[in-house]
Amino acid sequence: MFYPPMAGYLLVTTVSVFLIFAQRRKVIGRNSAIGIRTRHTLASDAAWEAGHRAGVPCLYAMAVISTGHAVALFGAEISNATTVGHILSVLGWVLILICAVLTGKAANRAARSVGP
């Protein structure tokens, strides 16, 4: 019953870890398809780099939260604890959404400090 949210959590983990490694290795340049894409981070290559560097801590948090909730939901599924599973599912997505907003804010702040 909780397999779709678990798959979603693992997808969030995969994307977060990919973005962390891509930023560290500077694999992804400024583009409109993948990365932390906001008006400010897309303004210049320097803003793109600064924004992604600033967003990494939130991406780490997002990966930890999503992995932890996937494991917790698996435990809820095994123990047939549906109420706990529903609470964990909603709580996890709320926390991930908060991390996504904080990632964007941190990236924008850093990109604006660099300037165009």
Secondary structure, DSSP 8 states (H G I E B T S, - for coil): --HHHHHHHHHHHHHHHHHHHHHHHT---S-SSSSS--TTTTS-HHHHHHHHHHHHHHHHHHHHHHHHHHHHHHHHHHHT-HHHHHHHHHHHHHHHHHHHHHHHHHHHHHHHHH--
